[in-house]
């Protein structure tokens, strides 16, 4: 039986708003985001740019464990076909069958990363992390990118926007691919750094695993105190 002594934790403000509209609305609803290990995810030097001959390229990165339409696969494939010569998309997690949907000249498709450090290298080397998700609560990949100093370009979906501000990225309407493509072209042609990599790293610092553990501990103490 649900009552006022129950507590529900959501990883984002967006999901909290959804729970507040449900039959669970009379319970305490707390927001504790997903956490990341910043001892692993942080700006790192690597030979990724040189290895893939990307020295003069504006590098876009997109990462998913499984790609499908809800993750924005079709939009990402369309983006690859409209990139300029100085723009390159790195798509991580795509299957062999999905690779055929990307422009082979503008895209480097990687089925999976060999290790976490390889992923960190890609985050650190990229100019923008692209998240065209259509359904998400609070994507951890956004945090990983920010922790490595990579700003976000995301659709206005669920909690995907909750780590993005003027210094750490841009938010566009869900499905507005033509606008996203226009923004990419503008960013790649502008020699001035559009975002602050330092601000990205600083933003991610509040989402460390330790900070999230501390918030859960405080919630447990609060609940136990009320039960007494």
Backbone as CSV, one residue per row, in Angstrom:
resi,resn,N_x,N_y,N_z,CA_x,CA_y,CA_z,C_x,C_y,C_z
1,UNK,0.851,-1.185,0.000,0.000,0.000,0.000,0.893,1.243,0.000
2,UNK,0.632,2.122,-0.935,1.415,3.357,-0.997,0.821,4.400,-0.055
3,UNK,1.694,5.073,0.669,1.240,6.146,1.550,2.312,7.220,1.606
4,UNK,2.097,8.230,2.409,2.997,9.378,2.433,4.385,9.072,2.969
5,UNK,4.584,7.918,3.588,5.902,7.577,4.107,6.789,6.970,3.030
6,UNK,6.202,6.632,1.870,6.984,6.072,0.788,7.744,7.163,0.045
7,UNK,8.919,6.808,-0.470,9.712,7.751,-1.257,10.034,7.130,-2.606
8,UNK,9.879,7.916,-3.641,10.203,7.490,-4.995,11.320,8.386,-5.509
9,UNK,12.345,7.776,-6.084,13.474,8.531,-6.610,13.452,8.468,-8.138
10,UNK,13.561,9.623,-8.764,13.670,9.697,-10.217,15.012,10.344,-10.571
11,UNK,15.576,10.015,-11.734,16.867,10.593,-12.107,16.787,11.982,-12.741
12,UNK,15.570,12.479,-12.984,15.455,13.785,-13.638,14.198,14.511,-13.190
13,UNK,14.223,15.826,-13.350,13.050,16.642,-13.039,11.899,16.280,-13.970
14,UNK,12.240,15.965,-15.234,11.200,15.599,-16.189,10.448,14.364,-15.724
15,UNK,11.172,13.325,-15.298,10.501,12.101,-14.859,9.710,12.353,-13.582
16,UNK,10.218,13.215,-12.728,9.463,13.569,-11.522,8.115,14.178,-11.911
17,UNK,8.116,15.052,-12.914,6.862,15.687,-13.357,5.880,14.660,-13.887
18,UNK,6.398,13.582,-14.493,5.524,12.525,-15.004,4.929,11.709,-13.857
19,UNK,5.761,11.423,-12.852,5.283,10.663,-11.688,4.220,11.455,-10.937
20,UNK,4.396,12.770,-10.890,3.438,13.628,-10.183,2.060,13.639,-10.851
21,UNK,1.998,13.165,-12.080,0.723,13.085,-12.780,0.099,11.693,-12.677
22,UNK,0.797,10.776,-12.020,0.344,9.394,-11.952,-0.324,9.078,-10.616
23,UNK,-0.703,7.798,-10.445,-1.322,7.372,-9.184,-0.322,7.369,-8.031
24,UNK,0.956,7.617,-8.315,1.990,7.664,-7.278,2.202,9.079,-6.745
25,UNK,1.390,10.012,-7.185,1.637,11.421,-6.906,1.603,11.792,-5.431
26,UNK,0.956,10.991,-4.583,0.851,11.343,-3.168,2.064,10.918,-2.337
27,UNK,3.038,10.312,-2.982,4.254,9.915,-2.292,5.322,10.997,-2.400
28,UNK,6.303,10.920,-1.523,7.437,11.811,-1.638,8.191,11.433,-2.916
29,UNK,8.504,12.431,-3.746,9.211,12.187,-4.998,10.493,13.004,-4.983
30,UNK,11.602,12.331,-4.935,12.905,12.992,-4.897,13.605,12.833,-6.233
31,UNK,14.471,13.793,-6.564,15.264,13.722,-7.783,16.726,13.516,-7.407
32,UNK,17.260,12.371,-7.781,18.689,12.092,-7.615,19.191,11.587,-8.956
33,UNK,19.926,12.411,-9.690,20.366,12.025,-11.039,21.312,10.825,-11.032
34,UNK,21.486,10.257,-12.216,22.494,9.218,-12.378,23.869,9.828,-12.161
35,UNK,24.793,9.026,-11.654,26.137,9.516,-11.400,27.160,8.891,-12.329
36,UNK,28.297,9.552,-12.475,29.398,9.028,-13.276,30.690,9.078,-12.469
37,UNK,31.649,8.276,-12.892,32.942,8.224,-12.221,33.885,9.205,-12.931
38,UNK,34.083,10.370,-12.324,34.920,11.393,-12.953,36.415,11.086,-12.836
39,UNK,36.763,10.034,-12.105,38.156,9.599,-12.120,38.461,8.866,-13.429
40,UNK,37.402,8.433,-14.117,37.534,7.784,-15.428,37.189,8.757,-16.540
41,UNK,36.037,9.430,-16.397,35.588,10.355,-17.429,36.092,11.763,-17.128
42,UNK,37.111,12.156,-17.843,37.718,13.478,-17.715,38.502,13.757,-18.985
43,UNK,38.815,15.015,-19.288,39.565,15.313,-20.516,40.872,14.536,-20.557
44,UNK,41.147,13.919,-21.709,42.339,13.079,-21.826,43.002,13.272,-23.182
45,UNK,44.309,13.270,-23.172,45.078,13.330,-24.416,45.117,11.938,-25.048
46,UNK,45.067,11.886,-26.371,45.150,10.605,-27.068,45.576,10.836,-28.515
47,UNK,45.777,9.748,-29.225,46.136,9.844,-30.640,44.925,9.631,-31.538
48,UNK,43.717,9.775,-30.974,42.503,9.488,-31.734,42.394,10.366,-32.983
49,UNK,42.641,11.662,-32.833,42.534,12.584,-33.973,43.538,12.214,-35.061
50,UNK,44.787,11.997,-34.667,45.823,11.646,-35.642,45.565,10.288,-36.278
51,UNK,45.117,9.337,-35.470,44.865,7.980,-35.952,43.819,7.956,-37.060
52,UNK,42.814,8.828,-36.952,41.725,8.850,-37.932,41.833,10.031,-38.901
53,UNK,42.976,10.723,-38.884,43.243,11.832,-39.809,42.156,12.909,-39.729
54,UNK,41.895,13.360,-38.514,40.833,14.332,-38.280,41.376,15.699,-37.857
55,UNK,42.635,15.956,-38.157,43.291,17.175,-37.669,42.563,18.459,-38.073
56,UNK,42.003,18.493,-39.256,41.345,19.712,-39.735,39.827,19.551,-39.803
57,UNK,39.296,18.598,-39.059,37.867,18.305,-39.100,37.141,18.814,-37.855
58,UNK,35.880,19.181,-38.065,34.981,19.480,-36.953,34.316,18.158,-36.604
59,UNK,34.613,17.629,-35.422,34.233,16.260,-35.084,32.958,16.213,-34.248
60,UNK,31.965,15.476,-34.761,30.716,15.226,-34.047,30.742,13.789,-33.550
61,UNK,30.256,13.577,-32.332,30.251,12.236,-31.755,28.849,11.861,-31.310
62,UNK,28.448,10.632,-31.594,27.161,10.099,-31.128,27.417,8.691,-30.600
63,UNK,26.889,8.410,-29.408,27.167,7.129,-28.744,25.873,6.531,-28.202
64,UNK,25.696,5.230,-28.395,24.581,4.497,-27.798,24.982,3.034,-27.688
65,UNK,24.481,2.369,-26.660,24.748,0.929,-26.538,23.956,0.158,-27.582
66,UNK,22.734,0.637,-27.858,21.890,0.053,-28.904,21.209,1.196,-29.655
67,UNK,21.376,1.223,-30.963,20.758,2.266,-31.776,19.435,1.788,-32.363
68,UNK,18.417,2.652,-32.248,17.135,2.407,-32.900,16.488,3.760,-33.156
69,UNK,15.247,3.745,-33.621,14.589,5.002,-33.968,14.386,5.906,-32.765
70,UNK,14.151,5.332,-31.587,13.945,6.160,-30.402,15.223,6.884,-29.997
71,UNK,16.363,6.334,-30.369,17.642,6.982,-30.078,18.020,7.994,-31.159
72,UNK,17.195,8.111,-32.187,17.444,9.075,-33.250,18.335,8.553,-34.350
73,UNK,18.325,7.251,-34.568,19.189,6.649,-35.586,18.971,7.249,-36.967
74,UNK,17.722,7.341,-37.407,17.443,7.850,-38.752,17.892,9.300,-38.905
75,UNK,17.680,10.096,-37.867,18.106,11.497,-37.927,19.624,11.584,-38.016
76,UNK,20.297,10.741,-37.264,21.757,10.737,-37.276,22.278,10.328,-38.654
77,UNK,21.629,9.359,-39.260,22.026,8.925,-40.607,21.809,10.036,-41.622
78,UNK,20.693,10.759,-41.487,20.433,11.880,-42.388,21.447,12.996,-42.186
79,UNK,21.811,13.236,-40.930,22.824,14.248,-40.631,24.127,13.922,-41.358
80,UNK,24.520,12.654,-41.339,25.788,12.255,-41.953,25.819,12.564,-43.447
81,UNK,24.669,12.558,-44.077,24.596,12.772,-45.519,24.591,14.248,-45.906
82,UNK,24.510,15.128,-44.906,24.460,16.560,-45.191,25.604,17.331,-44.544
83,UNK,26.631,16.625,-44.125,27.781,17.282,-43.528,28.682,17.890,-44.597
84,UNK,29.358,18.970,-44.236,30.326,19.587,-45.131,31.639,18.799,-45.101
85,UNK,32.545,19.154,-46.008,33.800,18.409,-46.133,34.660,18.484,-44.878
86,UNK,34.516,19.569,-44.108,35.340,19.724,-42.901,34.642,19.199,-41.651
87,UNK,33.526,18.469,-41.841,32.760,17.929,-40.720,32.765,16.404,-40.772
88,UNK,32.994,15.788,-39.631,33.046,14.326,-39.584,32.238,13.823,-38.390
89,UNK,31.425,12.800,-38.633,30.617,12.184,-37.586,31.243,10.862,-37.153
90,UNK,31.392,10.686,-35.846,31.809,9.419,-35.266,30.575,8.790,-34.621
91,UNK,30.126,7.665,-35.144,28.935,6.987,-34.616,29.368,5.694,-33.937
92,UNK,29.172,5.636,-32.628,29.630,4.490,-31.831,28.436,3.640,-31.403
93,UNK,28.555,2.327,-31.580,27.510,1.412,-31.144,26.600,0.939,-32.256
94,UNK,26.882,1.358,-33.494,26.021,0.959,-34.615,26.362,-0.465,-35.058
95,UNK,25.341,-1.180,-35.490,25.547,-2.540,-35.987,26.017,-2.495,-37.435
96,UNK,26.497,-3.616,-37.930,26.953,-3.676,-39.313,25.835,-3.338,-40.296
97,UNK,24.618,-3.801,-40.006,23.492,-3.526,-40.901,23.110,-2.047,-40.878
98,UNK,23.311,-1.375,-39.750,22.967,0.050,-39.644,23.992,0.937,-40.322
99,UNK,25.205,0.454,-40.461,26.277,1.263,-41.048,25.961,1.711,-42.463
100,UNK,25.211,0.890,-43.201,24.904,1.216,-44.600,24.039,2.466,-44.724
101,UNK,23.384,2.875,-43.640,22.534,4.061,-43.675,23.294,5.358,-43.497
102,UNK,24.592,5.265,-43.188,25.418,6.460,-42.997,26.230,6.771,-44.246
103,UNK,26.521,8.034,-44.453,27.409,8.415,-45.541,28.815,7.918,-45.205
104,UNK,29.387,7.061,-46.035,30.689,6.472,-45.717,31.847,7.464,-45.761
105,UNK,31.673,8.574,-46.479,32.731,9.577,-46.569,32.757,10.460,-45.327
106,UNK,31.570,10.801,-44.826,31.461,11.739,-43.706,31.406,11.074,-42.334
107,UNK,31.388,9.743,-42.304,31.148,9.042,-41.041,32.184,7.975,-40.765
108,UNK,32.585,7.906,-39.507,33.381,6.783,-39.019,32.467,5.979,-38.098
109,UNK,32.094,4.784,-38.522,31.211,3.936,-37.728,32.043,2.950,-36.915
110,UNK,31.730,2.874,-35.634,32.423,1.972,-34.722,31.381,1.099,-34.038
111,UNK,31.482,-0.207,-34.218,30.497,-1.111,-33.624,30.470,-1.015,-32.111
112,UNK,31.653,-1.058,-31.530,31.759,-0.963,-30.070,33.160,-0.512,-29.711
113,UNK,33.307,0.072,-28.541,34.625,0.480,-28.093,35.318,-0.689,-27.413
114,UNK,36.625,-0.759,-27.548,37.382,-1.849,-26.947,37.474,-1.691,-25.434
115,UNK,37.506,-0.459,-24.978,37.586,-0.204,-23.539,37.088,1.203,-23.232
116,UNK,36.926,1.486,-21.967,36.410,2.785,-21.537,37.346,3.912,-21.944
117,UNK,38.647,3.666,-21.859,39.610,4.713,-22.190,39.494,5.145,-23.655
118,UNK,39.144,4.204,-24.519,38.928,4.547,-25.922,37.727,5.485,-26.065
119,UNK,36.671,5.223,-25.293,35.493,6.087,-25.320,35.832,7.474,-24.770
120,UNK,36.593,7.503,-23.682,37.030,8.778,-23.107,37.832,9.576,-24.129
121,UNK,38.676,8.894,-24.874,39.475,9.564,-25.904,38.587,10.197,-26.968
122,UNK,37.523,9.502,-27.349,36.604,10.036,-28.357,35.829,11.230,-27.824
123,UNK,35.329,11.124,-26.591,34.649,12.269,-25.980,35.577,13.484,-25.951
124,UNK,36.800,13.263,-25.511,37.755,14.357,-25.328,38.162,14.997,-26.646
125,UNK,38.196,14.215,-27.710,38.660,14.704,-29.007,37.561,15.375,-29.830
126,UNK,36.315,15.195,-29.440,35.194,15.681,-30.254,34.841,17.127,-29.945
127,UNK,34.315,17.808,-30.948,33.879,19.196,-30.774,32.480,19.297,-30.191
128,UNK,31.602,18.357,-30.578,30.221,18.375,-30.095,29.717,16.937,-29.953
129,UNK,28.977,16.691,-28.877,28.304,15.409,-28.702,26.855,15.569,-29.144
130,UNK,26.426,14.742,-30.088,25.077,14.848,-30.661,24.167,13.796,-30.042
131,UNK,23.030,14.246,-29.494,22.061,13.323,-28.913,20.680,13.634,-29.483
132,UNK,20.288,12.855,-30.488,18.995,13.040,-31.144,17.930,12.109,-30.563
133,UNK,18.019,11.819,-29.294,17.085,10.893,-28.666,15.645,11.423,-28.695
134,UNK,14.708,10.516,-28.914,13.286,10.850,-28.891,12.631,10.410,-27.581
135,UNK,13.303,9.540,-26.842,12.778,9.062,-25.552,13.949,8.869,-24.604
136,UNK,13.958,9.612,-23.500,15.032,9.425,-22.530,14.658,10.100,-21.220
137,UNK,15.165,9.540,-20.140,14.886,10.108,-18.824,16.006,11.022,-18.356
138,UNK,17.248,10.549,-18.456,18.415,11.341,-18.053,19.650,10.622,-18.588
139,UNK,19.989,10.842,-19.867,21.050,10.062,-20.514,22.423,10.240,-19.882
140,UNK,23.010,9.136,-19.465,24.336,9.163,-18.856,25.403,9.572,-19.857
141,UNK,25.195,9.264,-21.146,26.187,9.636,-22.157,26.398,11.148,-22.198
142,UNK,25.359,11.933,-21.918,25.524,13.382,-21.859,26.520,13.769,-20.771
143,UNK,26.379,13.137,-19.613,27.282,13.424,-18.494,28.708,13.018,-18.825
144,UNK,28.865,11.857,-19.440,30.194,11.375,-19.801,30.868,12.351,-20.759
145,UNK,30.112,12.841,-21.738,30.665,13.795,-22.702,31.080,15.088,-22.006
146,UNK,30.199,15.632,-21.180,30.504,16.878,-20.470,31.737,16.726,-19.585
147,UNK,31.835,15.595,-18.905,32.969,15.365,-18.001,34.287,15.363,-18.760
148,UNK,34.227,15.037,-20.054,35.430,15.033,-20.893,35.606,16.354,-21.642
149,UNK,34.761,17.331,-21.319,34.879,18.652,-21.919,34.184,18.824,-23.245
150,UNK,33.269,17.919,-23.575,32.582,17.964,-24.873,31.163,18.501,-24.707
151,UNK,30.818,19.617,-25.348,29.469,20.189,-25.234,28.416,19.340,-25.940
152,UNK,27.154,19.609,-25.632,26.032,18.784,-26.082,25.151,19.528,-27.080
153,UNK,24.710,18.805,-28.103,23.639,19.267,-28.987,22.541,18.223,-28.882
154,UNK,21.412,18.588,-28.269,20.378,17.596,-27.991,18.989,18.087,-28.355
155,UNK,18.147,17.126,-28.675,16.731,17.428,-28.815,16.147,17.710,-27.431
156,UNK,15.048,18.454,-27.426,14.348,18.764,-26.177,13.493,17.560,-25.794
157,UNK,14.161,16.564,-25.217,13.521,15.291,-24.903,13.752,14.916,-23.443
158,UNK,12.670,14.668,-22.715,12.795,14.177,-21.342,13.797,14.968,-20.532
159,UNK,14.705,14.233,-19.860,15.719,14.882,-19.035,17.021,15.123,-19.764
160,UNK,17.033,14.953,-21.080,18.276,15.122,-21.834,18.782,16.552,-21.816
161,UNK,17.905,17.489,-21.523,18.293,18.908,-21.542,18.752,19.423,-20.183
162,UNK,18.607,18.629,-19.139,18.792,19.145,-17.783,20.241,19.389,-17.382
163,UNK,21.179,18.981,-18.227,22.585,19.267,-17.955,23.142,20.299,-18.925
164,UNK,22.271,20.879,-19.730,22.715,21.793,-20.785,22.359,23.239,-20.441
165,UNK,23.362,24.129,-20.544,23.119,25.563,-20.422,23.861,26.274,-21.553
166,UNK,23.887,27.592,-21.536,24.470,28.349,-22.642,25.947,28.064,-22.839
167,UNK,26.628,27.646,-21.784,28.068,27.380,-21.880,28.383,25.922,-22.198
168,UNK,27.378,25.054,-22.051,27.664,23.627,-22.216,26.925,22.972,-23.380
169,UNK,26.173,23.750,-24.154,25.518,23.135,-25.296,24.308,23.879,-25.811
170,UNK,23.586,23.212,-26.700,22.401,23.794,-27.320,21.256,22.787,-27.321
171,UNK,20.038,23.308,-27.181,18.831,22.490,-27.180,17.966,22.903,-28.361
172,UNK,17.490,21.920,-29.115,16.602,22.209,-30.234,15.349,21.336,-30.122
173,UNK,14.295,21.757,-30.776,13.039,21.024,-30.713,13.182,19.605,-31.240
174,UNK,12.464,18.701,-30.618,12.528,17.293,-31.004,12.174,17.109,-32.484
175,UNK,13.041,16.437,-33.220,12.793,16.151,-34.627,13.121,17.269,-35.592
176,UNK,13.614,18.397,-35.083,13.925,19.532,-35.968,15.333,19.363,-36.535
177,UNK,15.466,18.364,-37.382,16.767,17.970,-37.912,17.394,19.063,-38.772
178,UNK,16.595,19.733,-39.586,17.150,20.778,-40.457,17.790,21.880,-39.625
179,UNK,17.181,22.201,-38.488,17.759,23.206,-37.590,19.064,22.701,-37.000
180,UNK,19.083,21.425,-36.637,20.304,20.830,-36.075,21.440,20.880,-37.093
181,UNK,21.143,20.557,-38.333,22.156,20.570,-39.387,22.693,21.984,-39.594
182,UNK,21.788,22.960,-39.582,22.192,24.357,-39.726,23.119,24.771,-38.586
183,UNK,22.806,24.349,-37.384,23.643,24.678,-36.224,25.022,24.054,-36.354
184,UNK,25.072,22.816,-36.793,26.365,22.139,-36.985,27.226,22.908,-37.977
185,UNK,26.634,23.327,-39.098,27.389,24.083,-40.099,27.893,25.409,-39.530
186,UNK,27.054,26.058,-38.729,27.458,27.333,-38.124,28.616,27.133,-37.157
187,UNK,28.531,26.101,-36.346,29.575,25.841,-35.363,30.901,25.486,-36.035
188,UNK,30.832,24.709,-37.083,32.058,24.273,-37.746,32.746,25.394,-38.520
189,UNK,31.966,26.377,-38.946,32.521,27.477,-39.728,32.967,28.654,-38.871
190,UNK,32.614,28.626,-37.584,32.962,29.715,-36.679,34.277,29.393,-35.988
191,UNK,35.321,30.161,-36.239,36.623,29.867,-35.632,36.676,30.108,-34.136
192,UNK,35.695,30.843,-33.605,35.665,31.142,-32.174,35.017,29.975,-31.438
193,UNK,35.628,29.573,-30.329,35.077,28.483,-29.526,33.685,28.869,-29.041
194,UNK,32.685,28.096,-29.423,31.294,28.428,-29.095,30.959,28.129,-27.638
195,UNK,31.596,27.106,-27.087,31.279,26.701,-25.729,32.552,26.641,-24.888
196,UNK,32.379,26.597,-23.602,33.509,26.493,-22.695,33.696,25.043,-22.273
197,UNK,34.818,24.448,-22.648,35.103,23.075,-22.229,35.271,23.007,-20.716
198,UNK,35.821,24.063,-20.132,35.963,24.103,-18.685,34.596,24.095,-18.005
199,UNK,33.638,24.812,-18.595,32.284,24.842,-18.040,31.628,23.469,-18.140
200,UNK,31.910,22.749,-19.221,31.368,21.399,-19.383,31.868,20.489,-18.274
201,UNK,33.173,20.520,-18.047,33.765,19.685,-16.997,33.208,20.067,-15.632
202,UNK,33.123,21.361,-15.371,32.607,21.844,-14.080,31.155,21.415,-13.882
203,UNK,30.365,21.461,-14.945,28.959,21.066,-14.856,28.830,19.597,-14.479
204,UNK,29.697,18.772,-15.036,29.631,17.328,-14.772,30.067,16.967,-13.363
205,UNK,30.853,17.829,-12.740,31.393,17.524,-11.407,30.309,17.357,-10.353
206,UNK,29.159,17.973,-10.560,28.083,17.846,-9.575,27.376,16.495,-9.675
207,UNK,27.687,15.724,-10.728,27.020,14.441,-10.946,27.959,13.255,-10.685
208,UNK,28.915,13.441,-9.802,29.804,12.327,-9.482,29.045,11.244,-8.722
209,UNK,29.535,10.024,-8.809,28.915,8.909,-8.087,28.865,9.204,-6.603
210,UNK,29.938,9.784,-6.073,29.984,10.083,-4.639,28.902,11.076,-4.240
211,UNK,28.683,12.108,-5.058,27.631,13.079,-4.758,26.252,12.427,-4.758
212,UNK,26.034,11.523,-5.703,24.751,10.843,-5.762,24.566,9.906,-4.559
213,UNK,25.636,9.226,-4.162,25.575,8.366,-2.984,25.245,9.180,-1.739
214,UNK,25.834,10.352,-1.642,25.560,11.231,-0.498,24.092,11.649,-0.470
215,UNK,23.525,11.917,-1.632,22.127,12.316,-1.686,21.201,11.167,-1.277
216,UNK,21.549,9.945,-1.699,20.758,8.782,-1.271,20.871,8.582,0.230
217,UNK,22.057,8.778,0.764,22.250,8.619,2.200,21.405,9.620,2.981
218,UNK,21.386,10.864,2.493,20.575,11.883,3.160,19.085,11.552,3.076
219,UNK,18.656,10.999,1.955,17.257,10.610,1.808,16.908,9.480,2.772
220,UNK,17.791,8.480,2.871,17.554,7.365,3.797,17.450,7.866,5.235
221,UNK,18.348,8.764,5.614,18.329,9.302,6.972,17.024,10.052,7.230
222,UNK,16.590,10.793,6.237,15.350,11.550,6.377,14.157,10.622,6.555
223,UNK,14.098,9.568,5.738,12.999,8.614,5.831,13.008,7.882,7.167
224,UNK,14.179,7.449,7.583,14.282,6.751,8.872,13.906,7.653,10.017
225,UNK,14.265,8.922,9.922,13.919,9.879,10.960,12.419,10.079,11.064
226,UNK,11.749,10.095,9.904,10.296,10.265,9.902,9.620,9.029,10.473
227,UNK,10.175,7.823,10.179,9.578,6.590,10.685,9.634,6.524,12.198
228,UNK,10.689,7.100,12.779,10.769,7.095,14.244,9.677,7.972,14.855
